[in-house]
Amino acid sequence: MGVTRLKRKDRKNKTTSRLEVQFLKLATNLEAGSRSAEKKNSQIAINNAVLAKAAAAK
């Protein structure tokens, strides 16, 4: 039996699910307690510092 081509909907689902998995893998590095440490001068760390300062000022 020959290889059948996926229908358009199935090809879209395959691509979408692959991209979602890739996004979730990237997002796991940002969680607290992750093995990969956040750089001290990264934008996320700077934003967190600003938010903490604003919360303390209230």
C-alpha positions in Angstrom: 0.0 0.0 0.0 1.3 3.5 -0.9 1.6 6.3 1.5 -1.5 8.4 1.6 -1.5 12.2 1.8 -3.0 13.8 4.8 -6.1 16.0 4.3 -5.7 19.7 4.8 -7.4 19.7 8.2 -5.1 16.8 9.4 -2.0 18.6 8.1 -3.0 21.8 10.0 -3.6 19.8 13.2 -0.2 18.1 12.9 1.6 21.4 12.5 -0.4 23.1 15.3 0.2 20.4 17.8 3.9 20.3 17.0 4.1 24.1 17.6 2.2 23.8 20.8 4.6 21.2 22.1 7.5 23.3 21.1 6.0 26.3 22.9 5.3 24.3 26.1 8.9 23.0 26.2 10.2 26.6 25.9 7.8 27.9 28.6 8.9 25.3 31.2 12.3 27.1 31.5 10.6 30.2 33.0 9.0 28.5 36.0 10.4 29.1 39.4 12.7 26.4 40.6 13.8 25.4 37.1 17.2 23.8 36.7 18.2 26.5 34.2 18.7 29.6 36.2 17.3 32.9 35.0 20.0 35.5 34.0 20.1 38.4 36.5 19.9 41.0 33.7 17.2 39.3 31.6 14.1 41.3 30.9 11.9 39.0 33.0 14.1 39.4 36.0 14.0 43.2 35.6 10.2 43.2 35.2 9.9 41.1 38.4 12.1 43.5 40.3 10.1 46.5 39.2 6.8 44.8 40.1 8.2 43.8 43.5 9.3 47.4 44.2 5.8 48.7 43.2 4.1 46.2 45.4 6.3 47.1 48.4 5.5 50.8 47.8 1.8 50.4 48.2 
